[in-house]
């Protein structure tokens, strides 16, 4: 055996024979042993025994013309591939595509009156509905099965019905009746499929989907948007990468203008999964060879030209006339025999189908398992069905406990599950709000552009009979009260902001914990918002009290006050120097103060105001810090009390005592019931699909499909004929020169 490539091997046998009979016996047995009927080639060269050439030629012709099911390997192939096709067809019948699992499908498309039905009739050897306008109004799934019995078995399946058709003559009527039942009496279309099962002798093992022919103009009682409906249906079928597009074209039209070509090129620009069948070749033979050879419309899987059955011809007569037509016609006889005839079309479709199944089946198994696991997971996440009040109470307390634990984790301990969900990082957001509150208070300390003006006004209003240079306590309190009033809205704003955020977090956690029991959400949400509102009001009341205390009480034991006051008071010399030098500004703690208006102010008044300013600046730092710290401490305390004590009691009181929550839990929500039923159907369908895929013969058939895909490659040996001839000539030269005999096993040159 010579290995020419990874897919092509050439067997060379050089024999020395005593007589012609022995050589003929050898050649016939060699042909049978090598299974040359499956696409292999045989070259026999003899320089002495001419009769061997005649005998061997007859043997080769006999093998070539042998029917596929007469070959043991081909029979084994049909036997193994049938379970795979049945499995895929069962998956299609189960509508597994609704679970997002595409199936390998041969989709038959074509413009109206392109001859689609005639091609399908020739493949299936049956008669389909004929008539004017649209004949196919629903997707017709044709399952062809090679049947050893001469008696055909026919069945029509749709809408969970399975109707046995007693004879082939009843097929058209049965399809018409089912079509009317699905799509109505008018000429409208429907996407509900019909499945026609044809078990018949000498038909190819194929499953195809025939779709309505493309028409642009509505006729009679057809809907006005018939074109849009048909093209939408076709696109739905041909768009998946697993679909093989069988594009039926009439020989008498310009391929480039065909609507079906335009649609197939939209989804398959390279044409890798498009095969063209050219009908009516007997009516328009002129230029057909040039059209299919030029391939202007980019059909990747090639063209096959056919002659459809005419009038009362039997299918056997039609095949004979077809072969004669392509053999004798002055124009069509020049076509390569590998691209003409219904038998070639059937063989090509079987090989394409087998290749696609071998490619897609592992992915189908993977997707079924993935969808099944996902559906089971979602089903298990649904709440269990509650049948008693005791179960309802137990479930409710579990929800409340889980809700409380999550609040403690997020609001008190500051933990979080998702880094990216920053809205639920409660403590971090709370610190941000406190920082903003602190900055707002400190920003309010910015003095008037006119340095000491506020202080001098207060001193004038608080003036009374007193010793010189003695600052009145009353003036300090008036100034403090004024400053506190100026910032009184900040704590209120802070409380509102914090509690709005707290309510948002609580509701979000609540929705997460009650998503399986939406009937409880209104009551628990009401209880949650009630307790949050009560705590907010309490916090707001305390914040107002804090502001009132700061107004009437000027006290601190913080040592920073004395240190800060001394530091500020030490700047008095710089201030006097600036006044003396008629400076326009004075810097205090890096801030520039306008002092031009103080040039003419009496020194006593100016110095009193300066001292009051320094005392208030030092003390206000303490007040600002104390406010922020007090708000933080109160907030943390109230949130802990809310979560640990008040929230749970409020929810139980609202749901159990007032809300009738236990009775509501016994009534499962419509949306949950619908979701449960949908997931149960999905799980059931996917499990059945998995059983079909793993069923008897399917795994072995899958291996057989993959292993026998070489049949398609072997047919390409014709492209390497030149190499074969060269090798054969070399062998002849060796035999002629050497005159010897090469015996023993075949030789594989390195």
Protein Blocks (a to p, Z undefined) as FASTA:
>chain_A
ZZfblmbccdddddddfbfklmmmmmmmmmmmnopmnopacddddfklmmlmmmmmmmmm
mmmmpcfklpmklmmmmmmmmmmmmmmmmmmmnommmnopacddddddddehilmmmmmm
mmnopacdedehjfblcdcdddddddfbfbdcddddeehiacddfbfklmmmmmmmmmmm
mnojblcdcfbdcddddddehiacddddddddddfbdghjbcfklmmmmmmmmmmmmmpm
kbccdddddfkbcfklpmklmmmmmmmmnopmcccddehklmmmghklmmmmnomnopan
bpadddddehjacfklmmmmmmmmmmmmmklmmpcfklgcjklmmmmmmmmmmmmmmmmm
mmmmmmmmmmmmmmmmmmmmpccddfbfklmmmmmmmmmmmmmmmmmmmmmnopafblkl
mmlmmmlmmmmmmmmmmmmmmmmmpccfbghklmmmmmmmmgccddehiacfklmmmmmm
mmmmmmmmmmmmmmmmmmmmmmmmmmmmmmmmmmmmmmlmmmmmmmmmmmmmmmmmmmmm
mmmmmmmmmmmpccdfbfklmmmmmmmmmmmmmmmmmmmnopabdceehiacdfklmmmg
cfklmmmmmmmmmmmmmmmmmmmmmmmmmmmmmmmmmmmmmmmmmmmmmmmmmmmmmnom
mmmmmmccfklmmmmmmmmmmmmmmmmmmmmmmmghklmmmmmmmmmmmmmmmmmmmmmm
mmmmmmmmmmmmmmmmnopacedjddddZZ
